[in-house]
Amino acid sequence: MSKQTDTRTQDLEVVVEELVANHEIILFNDDVHTFDYVIDSLIEICDHDPIQAEQCTYIVHHNGKCSVKKGSYDELEPRCTALLNRGLTAEIA
C-alpha cells in the first residue's frame, strides 16, 4: 500500500468516527418534573456528575432544551428510551 492510500484510509476512518459519534440526546423542558427529578435522571441514565446534571437542568429550564449526551445512535437509543420511560421529553438528533 502506498503512503497516499494509507493517508486516505486514515482520513476516511476519522470521517466515519465523526459520523458515528455525531448524534446527541436533546432533553426538552416541561412544567411537570422537579429539578431534583431531572438531575437524578441525568445522573443515573446519562452518567452525568451532579454538577453537570444540575447545569444541564438549568439550561433546559431557561432555554427550553439542552444536549445532554453525545455519541453513536446505538449508544444513545437506550438512554433516550430510559429518559422517555421516566416521563421526560427527549429525542435523538
PyMOL Python script that loads the backbone (N, CA, C, O; Angstrom):
from pymol import cmd

cmd.read_pdbstr("""\
ATOM      1  N   MET A   1       0.834  -1.169   0.000  1.00  0.00           N
ATOM      2  CA  MET A   1       0.000   0.000   0.000  1.00  0.00           C
ATOM      3  C   MET A   1       0.884   1.239   0.000  1.00  0.00           C
ATOM      4  O   MET A   1       1.899   1.301   0.695  1.00  0.00           O
ATOM      5  N   SER A   2       0.485   2.207  -0.780  1.00  0.00           N
ATOM      6  CA  SER A   2       1.271   3.426  -0.852  1.00  0.00           C
ATOM      7  C   SER A   2       0.960   4.339   0.330  1.00  0.00           C
ATOM      8  O   SER A   2      -0.035   4.169   1.034  1.00  0.00           O
ATOM      9  N   LYS A   3       1.841   5.306   0.518  1.00  0.00           N
ATOM     10  CA  LYS A   3       1.643   6.271   1.587  1.00  0.00           C
ATOM     11  C   LYS A   3       0.370   7.084   1.369  1.00  0.00           C
ATOM     12  O   LYS A   3      -0.327   7.423   2.325  1.00  0.00           O
ATOM     13  N   GLN A   4       0.072   7.391   0.121  1.00  0.00           N
ATOM     14  CA  GLN A   4      -1.120   8.161  -0.202  1.00  0.00           C
ATOM     15  C   GLN A   4      -2.372   7.360   0.157  1.00  0.00           C
ATOM     16  O   GLN A   4      -3.331   7.924   0.684  1.00  0.00           O
ATOM     17  N   THR A   5      -2.376   6.069  -0.117  1.00  0.00           N
ATOM     18  CA  THR A   5      -3.510   5.209   0.224  1.00  0.00           C
ATOM     19  C   THR A   5      -3.673   5.127   1.732  1.00  0.00           C
ATOM     20  O   THR A   5      -4.798   5.169   2.231  1.00  0.00           O
ATOM     21  N   ASP A   6      -2.564   5.009   2.473  1.00  0.00           N
ATOM     22  CA  ASP A   6      -2.623   4.977   3.934  1.00  0.00           C
ATOM     23  C   ASP A   6      -3.244   6.256   4.485  1.00  0.00           C
ATOM     24  O   ASP A   6      -4.063   6.208   5.403  1.00  0.00           O
ATOM     25  N   THR A   7      -2.856   7.392   3.926  1.00  0.00           N
ATOM     26  CA  THR A   7      -3.377   8.679   4.371  1.00  0.00           C
ATOM     27  C   THR A   7      -4.871   8.774   4.091  1.00  0.00           C
ATOM     28  O   THR A   7      -5.635   9.246   4.933  1.00  0.00           O
ATOM     29  N   ARG A   8      -5.288   8.327   2.911  1.00  0.00           N
ATOM     30  CA  ARG A   8      -6.717   8.366   2.571  1.00  0.00           C
ATOM     31  C   ARG A   8      -7.519   7.445   3.486  1.00  0.00           C
ATOM     32  O   ARG A   8      -8.627   7.789   3.898  1.00  0.00           O
ATOM     33  N   THR A   9      -6.973   6.297   3.799  1.00  0.00           N
ATOM     34  CA  THR A   9      -7.644   5.359   4.696  1.00  0.00           C
ATOM     35  C   THR A   9      -7.785   5.968   6.088  1.00  0.00           C
ATOM     36  O   THR A   9      -8.838   5.849   6.714  1.00  0.00           O
ATOM     37  N   GLN A  10      -6.739   6.612   6.571  1.00  0.00           N
ATOM     38  CA  GLN A  10      -6.810   7.255   7.881  1.00  0.00           C
ATOM     39  C   GLN A  10      -7.827   8.385   7.880  1.00  0.00           C
ATOM     40  O   GLN A  10      -8.577   8.545   8.843  1.00  0.00           O
ATOM     41  N   ASP A  11      -7.859   9.177   6.798  1.00  0.00           N
ATOM     42  CA  ASP A  11      -8.828  10.267   6.690  1.00  0.00           C
ATOM     43  C   ASP A  11     -10.256   9.719   6.690  1.00  0.00           C
ATOM     44  O   ASP A  11     -11.139  10.288   7.333  1.00  0.00           O
ATOM     45  N   LEU A  12     -10.482   8.632   5.982  1.00  0.00           N
ATOM     46  CA  LEU A  12     -11.793   8.007   5.925  1.00  0.00           C
ATOM     47  C   LEU A  12     -12.205   7.481   7.297  1.00  0.00           C
ATOM     48  O   LEU A  12     -13.366   7.607   7.686  1.00  0.00           O
ATOM     49  N   GLU A  13     -11.269   6.898   8.025  1.00  0.00           N
ATOM     50  CA  GLU A  13     -11.564   6.395   9.367  1.00  0.00           C
ATOM     51  C   GLU A  13     -11.970   7.530  10.297  1.00  0.00           C
ATOM     52  O   GLU A  13     -12.869   7.358  11.120  1.00  0.00           O
ATOM     53  N   VAL A  14     -11.328   8.678  10.184  1.00  0.00           N
ATOM     54  CA  VAL A  14     -11.673   9.832  11.008  1.00  0.00           C
ATOM     55  C   VAL A  14     -13.089  10.308  10.683  1.00  0.00           C
ATOM     56  O   VAL A  14     -13.862  10.612  11.591  1.00  0.00           O
ATOM     57  N   VAL A  15     -13.431  10.373   9.407  1.00  0.00           N
ATOM     58  CA  VAL A  15     -14.765  10.814   8.994  1.00  0.00           C
ATOM     59  C   VAL A  15     -15.822   9.846   9.514  1.00  0.00           C
ATOM     60  O   VAL A  15     -16.859  10.278  10.018  1.00  0.00           O
ATOM     61  N   VAL A  16     -15.574   8.553   9.400  1.00  0.00           N
ATOM     62  CA  VAL A  16     -16.527   7.556   9.881  1.00  0.00           C
ATOM     63  C   VAL A  16     -16.711   7.675  11.389  1.00  0.00           C
ATOM     64  O   VAL A  16     -17.840   7.607  11.873  1.00  0.00           O
ATOM     65  N   GLU A  17     -15.628   7.852  12.142  1.00  0.00           N
ATOM     66  CA  GLU A  17     -15.725   8.017  13.595  1.00  0.00           C
ATOM     67  C   GLU A  17     -16.554   9.252  13.947  1.00  0.00           C
ATOM     68  O   GLU A  17     -17.353   9.216  14.882  1.00  0.00           O
ATOM     69  N   GLU A  18     -16.368  10.334  13.210  1.00  0.00           N
ATOM     70  CA  GLU A  18     -17.122  11.557  13.485  1.00  0.00           C
ATOM     71  C   GLU A  18     -18.604  11.354  13.186  1.00  0.00           C
ATOM     72  O   GLU A  18     -19.454  11.843  13.930  1.00  0.00           O
ATOM     73  N   LEU A  19     -18.923  10.645  12.113  1.00  0.00           N
ATOM     74  CA  LEU A  19     -20.316  10.399  11.767  1.00  0.00           C
ATOM     75  C   LEU A  19     -20.989   9.492  12.790  1.00  0.00           C
ATOM     76  O   LEU A  19     -22.144   9.721  13.150  1.00  0.00           O
ATOM     77  N   VAL A  20     -20.293   8.479  13.256  1.00  0.00           N
ATOM     78  CA  VAL A  20     -20.855   7.545  14.222  1.00  0.00           C
ATOM     79  C   VAL A  20     -21.167   8.263  15.528  1.00  0.00           C
ATOM     80  O   VAL A  20     -22.198   7.998  16.148  1.00  0.00           O
ATOM     81  N   ALA A  21     -20.308   9.150  15.945  1.00  0.00           N
ATOM     82  CA  ALA A  21     -20.480   9.853  17.219  1.00  0.00           C
ATOM     83  C   ALA A  21     -21.234  11.174  17.052  1.00  0.00           C
ATOM     84  O   ALA A  21     -21.257  11.999  17.966  1.00  0.00           O
ATOM     85  N   ASN A  22     -21.839  11.368  15.901  1.00  0.00           N
ATOM     86  CA  ASN A  22     -22.431  12.667  15.600  1.00  0.00           C
ATOM     87  C   ASN A  22     -23.924  12.726  15.926  1.00  0.00           C
ATOM     88  O   ASN A  22     -24.690  13.350  15.192  1.00  0.00           O
ATOM     89  N   HIS A  23     -24.338  12.094  17.002  1.00  0.00           N
ATOM     90  CA  HIS A  23     -25.719  12.165  17.459  1.00  0.00           C
ATOM     91  C   HIS A  23     -25.719  12.717  18.878  1.00  0.00           C
ATOM     92  O   HIS A  23     -24.703  12.691  19.573  1.00  0.00           O
ATOM     93  N   GLU A  24     -26.871  13.213  19.290  1.00  0.00           N
ATOM     94  CA  GLU A  24     -26.977  13.723  20.646  1.00  0.00           C
ATOM     95  C   GLU A  24     -28.406  13.561  21.140  1.00  0.00           C
ATOM     96  O   GLU A  24     -29.361  13.583  20.364  1.00  0.00           O
ATOM     97  N   ILE A  25     -28.526  13.397  22.453  1.00  0.00           N
ATOM     98  CA  ILE A  25     -29.846  13.395  23.075  1.00  0.00           C
ATOM     99  C   ILE A  25     -30.165  14.833  23.451  1.00  0.00           C
ATOM    100  O   ILE A  25     -29.391  15.503  24.135  1.00  0.00           O
ATOM    101  N   ILE A  26     -31.311  15.285  22.992  1.00  0.00           N
ATOM    102  CA  ILE A  26     -31.815  16.605  23.339  1.00  0.00           C
ATOM    103  C   ILE A  26     -32.919  16.405  24.372  1.00  0.00           C
ATOM    104  O   ILE A  26     -33.887  15.687  24.123  1.00  0.00           O
ATOM    105  N   LEU A  27     -32.770  17.035  25.519  1.00  0.00           N
ATOM    106  CA  LEU A  27     -33.774  16.999  26.570  1.00  0.00           C
ATOM    107  C   LEU A  27     -34.551  18.305  26.524  1.00  0.00           C
ATOM    108  O   LEU A  27     -33.961  19.382  26.440  1.00  0.00           O
ATOM    109  N   PHE A  28     -35.894  18.209  26.581  1.00  0.00           N
ATOM    110  CA  PHE A  28     -36.764  19.371  26.477  1.00  0.00           C
ATOM    111  C   PHE A  28     -37.390  19.714  27.828  1.00  0.00           C
ATOM    112  O   PHE A  28     -37.593  18.845  28.676  1.00  0.00           O
ATOM    113  N   ASN A  29     -37.683  20.979  28.003  1.00  0.00           N
ATOM    114  CA  ASN A  29     -38.298  21.468  29.231  1.00  0.00           C
ATOM    115  C   ASN A  29     -39.755  21.008  29.317  1.00  0.00           C
ATOM    116  O   ASN A  29     -40.429  20.841  28.301  1.00  0.00           O
ATOM    117  N   ASP A  30     -40.219  20.811  30.538  1.00  0.00           N
ATOM    118  CA  ASP A  30     -41.636  20.596  30.800  1.00  0.00           C
ATOM    119  C   ASP A  30     -41.988  21.284  32.117  1.00  0.00           C
ATOM    120  O   ASP A  30     -41.108  21.713  32.863  1.00  0.00           O
ATOM    121  N   ASP A  31     -43.260  21.378  32.382  1.00  0.00           N
ATOM    122  CA  ASP A  31     -43.708  22.019  33.613  1.00  0.00           C
ATOM    123  C   ASP A  31     -44.172  20.993  34.636  1.00  0.00           C
ATOM    124  O   ASP A  31     -44.925  21.321  35.553  1.00  0.00           O
ATOM    125  N   VAL A  32     -43.721  19.749  34.479  1.00  0.00           N
ATOM    126  CA  VAL A  32     -44.218  18.659  35.311  1.00  0.00           C
ATOM    127  C   VAL A  32     -43.189  18.201  36.338  1.00  0.00           C
ATOM    128  O   VAL A  32     -43.507  18.042  37.516  1.00  0.00           O
ATOM    129  N   HIS A  33     -41.964  17.993  35.890  1.00  0.00           N
ATOM    130  CA  HIS A  33     -40.951  17.355  36.736  1.00  0.00           C
ATOM    131  C   HIS A  33     -40.133  18.365  37.529  1.00  0.00           C
ATOM    132  O   HIS A  33     -39.883  19.482  37.074  1.00  0.00           O
ATOM    133  N   THR A  34     -39.728  17.956  38.709  1.00  0.00           N
ATOM    134  CA  THR A  34     -38.920  18.823  39.565  1.00  0.00           C
ATOM    135  C   THR A  34     -37.470  18.838  39.086  1.00  0.00           C
ATOM    136  O   THR A  34     -37.034  17.955  38.346  1.00  0.00           O
ATOM    137  N   PHE A  35     -36.746  19.845  39.517  1.00  0.00           N
ATOM    138  CA  PHE A  35     -35.321  19.926  39.200  1.00  0.00           C
ATOM    139  C   PHE A  35     -34.601  18.689  39.719  1.00  0.00           C
ATOM    140  O   PHE A  35     -33.783  18.103  39.010  1.00  0.00           O
ATOM    141  N   ASP A  36     -34.899  18.291  40.948  1.00  0.00           N
ATOM    142  CA  ASP A  36     -34.231  17.126  41.533  1.00  0.00           C
ATOM    143  C   ASP A  36     -34.494  15.860  40.731  1.00  0.00           C
ATOM    144  O   ASP A  36     -33.592  15.041  40.552  1.00  0.00           O
ATOM    145  N   TYR A  37     -35.717  15.692  40.247  1.00  0.00           N
ATOM    146  CA  TYR A  37     -36.063  14.517  39.452  1.00  0.00           C
ATOM    147  C   TYR A  37     -35.240  14.479  38.161  1.00  0.00           C
ATOM    148  O   TYR A  37     -34.695  13.438  37.795  1.00  0.00           O
ATOM    149  N   VAL A  38     -35.158  15.609  37.486  1.00  0.00           N
ATOM    150  CA  VAL A  38     -34.391  15.676  36.234  1.00  0.00           C
ATOM    151  C   VAL A  38     -32.902  15.467  36.513  1.00  0.00           C
ATOM    152  O   VAL A  38     -32.232  14.735  35.785  1.00  0.00           O
ATOM    153  N   ILE A  39     -32.392  16.094  37.544  1.00  0.00           N
ATOM    154  CA  ILE A  39     -30.979  15.938  37.905  1.00  0.00           C
ATOM    155  C   ILE A  39     -30.667  14.475  38.200  1.00  0.00           C
ATOM    156  O   ILE A  39     -29.688  13.933  37.687  1.00  0.00           O
ATOM    157  N   ASP A  40     -31.486  13.842  39.017  1.00  0.00           N
ATOM    158  CA  ASP A  40     -31.273  12.428  39.343  1.00  0.00           C
ATOM    159  C   ASP A  40     -31.346  11.552  38.101  1.00  0.00           C
ATOM    160  O   ASP A  40     -30.579  10.598  37.970  1.00  0.00           O
ATOM    161  N   SER A  41     -32.259  11.865  37.191  1.00  0.00           N
ATOM    162  CA  SER A  41     -32.386  11.093  35.953  1.00  0.00           C
ATOM    163  C   SER A  41     -31.134  11.215  35.095  1.00  0.00           C
ATOM    164  O   SER A  41     -30.659  10.219  34.550  1.00  0.00           O
ATOM    165  N   LEU A  42     -30.596  12.422  34.970  1.00  0.00           N
ATOM    166  CA  LEU A  42     -29.386  12.621  34.172  1.00  0.00           C
ATOM    167  C   LEU A  42     -28.177  11.917  34.795  1.00  0.00           C
ATOM    168  O   LEU A  42     -27.325  11.390  34.080  1.00  0.00           O
ATOM    169  N   ILE A  43     -28.109  11.912  36.104  1.00  0.00           N
ATOM    170  CA  ILE A  43     -27.009  11.211  36.778  1.00  0.00           C
ATOM    171  C   ILE A  43     -27.109   9.709  36.530  1.00  0.00           C
ATOM    172  O   ILE A  43     -26.118   9.064  36.187  1.00  0.00           O
ATOM    173  N   GLU A  44     -28.295   9.161  36.702  1.00  0.00           N
ATOM    174  CA  GLU A  44     -28.477   7.719  36.590  1.00  0.00           C
ATOM    175  C   GLU A  44     -28.437   7.223  35.150  1.00  0.00           C
ATOM    176  O   GLU A  44     -27.860   6.170  34.880  1.00  0.00           O
ATOM    177  N   ILE A  45     -29.032   7.951  34.235  1.00  0.00           N
ATOM    178  CA  ILE A  45     -29.173   7.465  32.862  1.00  0.00           C
ATOM    179  C   ILE A  45     -28.035   7.923  31.954  1.00  0.00           C
ATOM    180  O   ILE A  45     -27.547   7.144  31.135  1.00  0.00           O
ATOM    181  N   CYS A  46     -27.615   9.158  32.088  1.00  0.00           N
ATOM    182  CA  CYS A  46     -26.608   9.713  31.177  1.00  0.00           C
ATOM    183  C   CYS A  46     -25.214   9.761  31.786  1.00  0.00           C
ATOM    184  O   CYS A  46     -24.286  10.284  31.169  1.00  0.00           O
ATOM    185  N   ASP A  47     -25.059   9.221  32.986  1.00  0.00           N
ATOM    186  CA  ASP A  47     -23.763   9.191  33.667  1.00  0.00           C
ATOM    187  C   ASP A  47     -23.174  10.578  33.901  1.00  0.00           C
ATOM    188  O   ASP A  47     -21.956  10.755  33.868  1.00  0.00           O
ATOM    189  N   HIS A  48     -24.043  11.561  34.139  1.00  0.00           N
ATOM    190  CA  HIS A  48     -23.561  12.896  34.475  1.00  0.00           C
ATOM    191  C   HIS A  48     -23.071  12.907  35.918  1.00  0.00           C
ATOM    192  O   HIS A  48     -23.549  12.142  36.754  1.00  0.00           O
ATOM    193  N   ASP A  49     -22.110  13.786  36.197  1.00  0.00           N
ATOM    194  CA  ASP A  49     -21.787  14.027  37.601  1.00  0.00           C
ATOM    195  C   ASP A  49     -22.824  15.049  38.089  1.00  0.00           C
ATOM    196  O   ASP A  49     -23.475  15.694  37.267  1.00  0.00           O
ATOM    197  N   PRO A  50     -22.987  15.205  39.392  1.00  0.00           N
ATOM    198  CA  PRO A  50     -24.052  16.081  39.903  1.00  0.00           C
ATOM    199  C   PRO A  50     -23.999  17.519  39.379  1.00  0.00           C
ATOM    200  O   PRO A  50     -25.045  18.110  39.109  1.00  0.00           O
ATOM    201  N   ILE A  51     -22.827  18.077  39.235  1.00  0.00           N
ATOM    202  CA  ILE A  51     -22.712  19.461  38.748  1.00  0.00           C
ATOM    203  C   ILE A  51     -23.157  19.560  37.292  1.00  0.00           C
ATOM    204  O   ILE A  51     -23.889  20.477  36.922  1.00  0.00           O
ATOM    205  N   GLN A  52     -22.714  18.616  36.472  1.00  0.00           N
ATOM    206  CA  GLN A  52     -23.103  18.613  35.066  1.00  0.00           C
ATOM    207  C   GLN A  52     -24.617  18.444  34.927  1.00  0.00           C
ATOM    208  O   GLN A  52     -25.247  19.128  34.120  1.00  0.00           O
ATOM    209  N   ALA A  53     -25.198  17.540  35.710  1.00  0.00           N
ATOM    210  CA  ALA A  53     -26.644  17.313  35.651  1.00  0.00           C
ATOM    211  C   ALA A  53     -27.409  18.570  36.055  1.00  0.00           C
ATOM    212  O   ALA A  53     -28.417  18.916  35.438  1.00  0.00           O
ATOM    213  N   GLU A  54     -26.929  19.247  37.088  1.00  0.00           N
ATOM    214  CA  GLU A  54     -27.581  20.476  37.540  1.00  0.00           C
ATOM    215  C   GLU A  54     -27.490  21.560  36.474  1.00  0.00           C
ATOM    216  O   GLU A  54     -28.471  22.256  36.215  1.00  0.00           O
ATOM    217  N   GLN A  55     -26.332  21.708  35.858  1.00  0.00           N
ATOM    218  CA  GLN A  55     -26.156  22.729  34.817  1.00  0.00           C
ATOM    219  C   GLN A  55     -27.067  22.454  33.622  1.00  0.00           C
ATOM    220  O   GLN A  55     -27.704  23.369  33.099  1.00  0.00           O
ATOM    221  N   CYS A  56     -27.127  21.190  33.190  1.00  0.00           N
ATOM    222  CA  CYS A  56     -27.994  20.839  32.065  1.00  0.00           C
ATOM    223  C   CYS A  56     -29.457  21.105  32.403  1.00  0.00           C
ATOM    224  O   CYS A  56     -30.218  21.574  31.557  1.00  0.00           O
ATOM    225  N   THR A  57     -29.846  20.808  33.632  1.00  0.00           N
ATOM    226  CA  THR A  57     -31.226  21.027  34.056  1.00  0.00           C
ATOM    227  C   THR A  57     -31.580  22.514  34.011  1.00  0.00           C
ATOM    228  O   THR A  57     -32.676  22.876  33.580  1.00  0.00           O
ATOM    229  N   TYR A  58     -30.669  23.371  34.448  1.00  0.00           N
ATOM    230  CA  TYR A  58     -30.919  24.809  34.376  1.00  0.00           C
ATOM    231  C   TYR A  58     -30.965  25.305  32.935  1.00  0.00           C
ATOM    232  O   TYR A  58     -31.767  26.178  32.601  1.00  0.00           O
ATOM    233  N   ILE A  59     -30.119  24.759  32.095  1.00  0.00           N
ATOM    234  CA  ILE A  59     -30.150  25.140  30.670  1.00  0.00           C
ATOM    235  C   ILE A  59     -31.491  24.743  30.058  1.00  0.00           C
ATOM    236  O   ILE A  59     -32.103  25.534  29.340  1.00  0.00           O
ATOM    237  N   VAL A  60     -31.947  23.528  30.338  1.00  0.00           N
ATOM    238  CA  VAL A  60     -33.248  23.074  29.838  1.00  0.00           C
ATOM    239  C   VAL A  60     -34.344  24.015  30.325  1.00  0.00           C
ATOM    240  O   VAL A  60     -35.210  24.415  29.546  1.00  0.00           O
ATOM    241  N   HIS A  61     -34.314  24.365  31.582  1.00  0.00           N
ATOM    242  CA  HIS A  61     -35.344  25.228  32.170  1.00  0.00           C
ATOM    243  C   HIS A  61     -35.369  26.611  31.516  1.00  0.00           C
ATOM    244  O   HIS A  61     -36.440  27.139  31.218  1.00  0.00           O
ATOM    245  N   HIS A  62     -34.202  27.189  31.294  1.00  0.00           N
ATOM    246  CA  HIS A  62     -34.137  28.560  30.780  1.00  0.00           C
ATOM    247  C   HIS A  62     -34.192  28.642  29.252  1.00  0.00           C
ATOM    248  O   HIS A  62     -34.716  29.611  28.703  1.00  0.00           O
ATOM    249  N   ASN A  63     -33.652  27.627  28.561  1.00  0.00           N
ATOM    250  CA  ASN A  63     -33.596  27.687  27.094  1.00  0.00           C
ATOM    251  C   ASN A  63     -34.624  26.789  26.413  1.00  0.00           C
ATOM    252  O   ASN A  63     -34.811  26.870  25.199  1.00  0.00           O
ATOM    253  N   GLY A  64     -35.285  25.940  27.182  1.00  0.00           N
ATOM    254  CA  GLY A  64     -36.289  25.060  26.602  1.00  0.00           C
ATOM    255  C   GLY A  64     -35.759  23.709  26.168  1.00  0.00           C
ATOM    256  O   GLY A  64     -36.528  22.768  25.974  1.00  0.00           O
ATOM    257  N   LYS A  65     -34.443  23.611  26.016  1.00  0.00           N
ATOM    258  CA  LYS A  65     -33.837  22.345  25.623  1.00  0.00           C
ATOM    259  C   LYS A  65     -32.330  22.396  25.859  1.00  0.00           C
ATOM    260  O   LYS A  65     -31.739  23.463  26.022  1.00  0.00           O
ATOM    261  N   CYS A  66     -31.722  21.188  25.871  1.00  0.00           N
ATOM    262  CA  CYS A  66     -30.273  21.099  26.058  1.00  0.00           C
ATOM    263  C   CYS A  66     -29.795  19.757  25.543  1.00  0.00           C
ATOM    264  O   CYS A  66     -30.468  18.742  25.719  1.00  0.00           O
ATOM    265  N   SER A  67     -28.648  19.749  24.915  1.00  0.00           N
ATOM    266  CA  SER A  67     -27.991  18.500  24.543  1.00  0.00           C
ATOM    267  C   SER A  67     -27.377  17.907  25.799  1.00  0.00           C
ATOM    268  O   SER A  67     -26.530  18.533  26.436  1.00  0.00           O
ATOM    269  N   VAL A  68     -27.803  16.691  26.160  1.00  0.00           N
ATOM    270  CA  VAL A  68     -27.350  16.105  27.418  1.00  0.00           C
ATOM    271  C   VAL A  68     -26.393  14.932  27.242  1.00  0.00           C
ATOM    272  O   VAL A  68     -25.760  14.507  28.209  1.00  0.00           O
ATOM    273  N   LYS A  69     -26.275  14.397  26.021  1.00  0.00           N
ATOM    274  CA  LYS A  69     -25.353  13.274  25.796  1.00  0.00           C
ATOM    275  C   LYS A  69     -25.060  13.176  24.305  1.00  0.00           C
ATOM    276  O   LYS A  69     -25.964  13.313  23.481  1.00  0.00           O
ATOM    277  N   LYS A  70     -23.803  12.940  23.961  1.00  0.00           N
ATOM    278  CA  LYS A  70     -23.396  12.756  22.568  1.00  0.00           C
ATOM    279  C   LYS A  70     -22.804  11.370  22.387  1.00  0.00           C
ATOM    280  O   LYS A  70     -22.221  10.806  23.313  1.00  0.00           O
ATOM    281  N   GLY A  71     -22.959  10.825  21.186  1.00  0.00           N
ATOM    282  CA  GLY A  71     -22.391   9.515  20.890  1.00  0.00           C
ATOM    283  C   GLY A  71     -23.043   8.917  19.664  1.00  0.00           C
ATOM    284  O   GLY A  71     -23.694   9.616  18.887  1.00  0.00           O
ATOM    285  N   SER A  72     -22.866   7.622  19.495  1.00  0.00           N
ATOM    286  CA  SER A  72     -23.472   6.926  18.363  1.00  0.00           C
ATOM    287  C   SER A  72     -24.952   6.695  18.649  1.00  0.00           C
ATOM    288  O   SER A  72     -25.374   6.695  19.805  1.00  0.00           O
ATOM    289  N   TYR A  73     -25.727   6.500  17.608  1.00  0.00           N
ATOM    290  CA  TYR A  73     -27.157   6.267  17.780  1.00  0.00           C
ATOM    291  C   TYR A  73     -27.399   5.036  18.645  1.00  0.00           C
ATOM    292  O   TYR A  73     -28.240   5.059  19.543  1.00  0.00           O
ATOM    293  N   ASP A  74     -26.662   3.964  18.375  1.00  0.00           N
ATOM    294  CA  ASP A  74     -26.834   2.722  19.132  1.00  0.00           C
ATOM    295  C   ASP A  74     -26.529   2.906  20.616  1.00  0.00           C
ATOM    296  O   ASP A  74     -27.151   2.261  21.460  1.00  0.00           O
ATOM    297  N   GLU A  75     -25.595   3.765  20.933  1.00  0.00           N
ATOM    298  CA  GLU A  75     -25.236   4.048  22.316  1.00  0.00           C
ATOM    299  C   GLU A  75     -26.293   4.920  22.996  1.00  0.00           C
ATOM    300  O   GLU A  75     -26.568   4.755  24.185  1.00  0.00           O
ATOM    301  N   LEU A  76     -26.878   5.842  22.243  1.00  0.00           N
ATOM    302  CA  LEU A  76     -27.818   6.800  22.814  1.00  0.00           C
ATOM    303  C   LEU A  76     -29.250   6.293  22.899  1.00  0.00           C
ATOM    304  O   LEU A  76     -30.002   6.735  23.768  1.00  0.00           O
ATOM    305  N   GLU A  77     -29.639   5.390  22.032  1.00  0.00           N
ATOM    306  CA  GLU A  77     -31.036   4.952  21.956  1.00  0.00           C
ATOM    307  C   GLU A  77     -31.563   4.398  23.277  1.00  0.00           C
ATOM    308  O   GLU A  77     -32.649   4.797  23.698  1.00  0.00           O
ATOM    309  N   PRO A  78     -30.840   3.490  23.957  1.00  0.00           N
ATOM    310  CA  PRO A  78     -31.379   3.008  25.240  1.00  0.00           C
ATOM    311  C   PRO A  78     -31.428   4.094  26.319  1.00  0.00           C
ATOM    312  O   PRO A  78     -32.306   4.063  27.182  1.00  0.00           O
ATOM    313  N   ARG A  79     -30.514   5.034  26.281  1.00  0.00           N
ATOM    314  CA  ARG A  79     -30.534   6.127  27.254  1.00  0.00           C
ATOM    315  C   ARG A  79     -31.727   7.045  27.005  1.00  0.00           C
ATOM    316  O   ARG A  79     -32.407   7.458  27.945  1.00  0.00           O
ATOM    317  N   CYS A  80     -31.976   7.360  25.745  1.00  0.00           N
ATOM    318  CA  CYS A  80     -33.114   8.209  25.401  1.00  0.00           C
ATOM    319  C   CYS A  80     -34.418   7.518  25.793  1.00  0.00           C
ATOM    320  O   CYS A  80     -35.317   8.150  26.347  1.00  0.00           O
ATOM    321  N   THR A  81     -34.516   6.241  25.510  1.00  0.00           N
ATOM    322  CA  THR A  81     -35.704   5.476  25.884  1.00  0.00           C
ATOM    323  C   THR A  81     -35.909   5.495  27.395  1.00  0.00           C
ATOM    324  O   THR A  81     -37.039   5.624  27.866  1.00  0.00           O
ATOM    325  N   ALA A  82     -34.823   5.369  28.158  1.00  0.00           N
ATOM    326  CA  ALA A  82     -34.920   5.409  29.621  1.00  0.00           C
ATOM    327  C   ALA A  82     -35.421   6.775  30.108  1.00  0.00           C
ATOM    328  O   ALA A  82     -36.219   6.846  31.042  1.00  0.00           O
ATOM    329  N   LEU A  83     -34.954   7.854  29.476  1.00  0.00           N
ATOM    330  CA  LEU A  83     -35.453   9.187  29.826  1.00  0.00           C
ATOM    331  C   LEU A  83     -36.946   9.301  29.518  1.00  0.00           C
ATOM    332  O   LEU A  83     -37.717   9.835  30.315  1.00  0.00           O
ATOM    333  N   LEU A  84     -37.338   8.794  28.355  1.00  0.00           N
ATOM    334  CA  LEU A  84     -38.754   8.821  27.973  1.00  0.00           C
ATOM    335  C   LEU A  84     -39.596   7.995  28.936  1.00  0.00           C
ATOM    336  O   LEU A  84     -40.703   8.395  29.294  1.00  0.00           O
ATOM    337  N   ASN A  85     -39.076   6.845  29.357  1.00  0.00           N
ATOM    338  CA  ASN A  85     -39.799   5.986  30.303  1.00  0.00           C
ATOM    339  C   ASN A  85     -40.004   6.666  31.648  1.00  0.00           C
ATOM    340  O   ASN A  85     -40.913   6.306  32.397  1.00  0.00           O
ATOM    341  N   ARG A  86     -39.171   7.638  31.955  1.00  0.00           N
ATOM    342  CA  ARG A  86     -39.328   8.406  33.201  1.00  0.00           C
ATOM    343  C   ARG A  86     -40.277   9.596  33.014  1.00  0.00           C
ATOM    344  O   ARG A  86     -40.483  10.393  33.930  1.00  0.00           O
ATOM    345  N   GLY A  87     -40.836   9.695  31.839  1.00  0.00           N
ATOM    346  CA  GLY A  87     -41.788  10.775  31.585  1.00  0.00           C
ATOM    347  C   GLY A  87     -41.172  12.051  31.082  1.00  0.00           C
ATOM    348  O   GLY A  87     -41.872  13.045  30.891  1.00  0.00           O
ATOM    349  N   LEU A  88     -39.860  12.045  30.861  1.00  0.00           N
ATOM    350  CA  LEU A  88     -39.175  13.228  30.335  1.00  0.00           C
ATOM    351  C   LEU A  88     -39.338  13.274  28.824  1.00  0.00           C
ATOM    352  O   LEU A  88     -39.614  12.252  28.196  1.00  0.00           O
ATOM    353  N   THR A  89     -39.172  14.436  28.248  1.00  0.00           N
ATOM    354  CA  THR A  89     -39.285  14.609  26.815  1.00  0.00           C
ATOM    355  C   THR A  89     -37.893  14.750  26.231  1.00  0.00           C
ATOM    356  O   THR A  89     -37.160  15.688  26.545  1.00  0.00           O
ATOM    357  N   ALA A  90     -37.539  13.793  25.365  1.00  0.00           N
ATOM    358  CA  ALA A  90     -36.192  13.773  24.792  1.00  0.00           C
ATOM    359  C   ALA A  90     -36.249  13.171  23.401  1.00  0.00           C
ATOM    360  O   ALA A  90     -37.181  12.446  23.054  1.00  0.00           O
ATOM    361  N   GLU A  91     -35.238  13.487  22.618  1.00  0.00           N
ATOM    362  CA  GLU A  91     -35.107  12.889  21.293  1.00  0.00           C
ATOM    363  C   GLU A  91     -33.646  12.797  20.919  1.00  0.00           C
ATOM    364  O   GLU A  91     -32.797  13.482  21.489  1.00  0.00           O
ATOM    365  N   ILE A  92     -33.362  11.937  19.949  1.00  0.00           N
ATOM    366  CA  ILE A  92     -32.005  11.816  19.421  1.00  0.00           C
ATOM    367  C   ILE A  92     -31.938  12.636  18.145  1.00  0.00           C
ATOM    368  O   ILE A  92     -32.759  12.461  17.245  1.00  0.00           O
ATOM    369  N   ALA A  93     -30.975  13.518  18.066  1.00  0.00           N
ATOM    370  CA  ALA A  93     -30.797  14.370  16.884  1.00  0.00           C
ATOM    371  C   ALA A  93     -29.490  14.034  16.224  1.00  0.00           C
ATOM    372  O   ALA A  93     -29.140  14.635  15.208  1.00  0.00           O
TER     373      ALA A  93
END
""", "prot")
cmd.dss("prot")
cmd.show_as("cartoon", "prot")
cmd.util.cbc("prot")
cmd.orient("prot")
